[in-house]
Amino acid sequence: MRIENYEILKCNQWCYQVYRVLPDDFDNSKAKYRQSPLDERFLKPLECFPNTLPAAIRRCIEFCERDGLDTLRFEETLAAVEKLHESMSKLADEMGAIKNARQ
């Protein structure tokens, strides 16, 4: 997921990695940075979040605000993702309760 000059990628089952998207003409001759699966631009790692996707999106929004970019449209996306995350957590809790009741 890309938000302006930042990209979020799933690192592993526990965390999301936030990267800064480097300019198109960036020289990666030292092969220091990985490429984005979206458009093959190079990504500089910034932070790893042992948390949720909403937390990573919120952090990208903070970076964009520091850069002076308009983030209003991303706030709406964040609200939708938080709502989805909450409903999935509730569903997982309900499924766990049903499983425990059967045992």
C-alpha positions, 0 to 999 in steps of 0.5 A: 500500500502506498501513501504519497511518498511512503509504502507499507509492506507486510514484513511477517506475521507480526509486523508491517514495514514502512518505507520511504519511496525514493525518486525514480532517478535514484542510483541504487548501484550499491544494491542497498535498497529493495524494490517496490512490488508496485512499480519497482522504485527503490524503498528506504526502510524507516520503521517496522511496526509490531502492530496493525495495518491501521497503526502503520497507515496512521504513521504514514499519515504522520510522515506525510503531515511532516512533509507538508502534504494534504492527508485528508483523503487518507484519514477517510481510508484510515477510518475504513481500515480501522472499522474493517480491522475492528469487525475482523477482530470481533469476528475472530473473538466470536469464532474463538468463543464458539470453539471453546463452547464446543470443547 
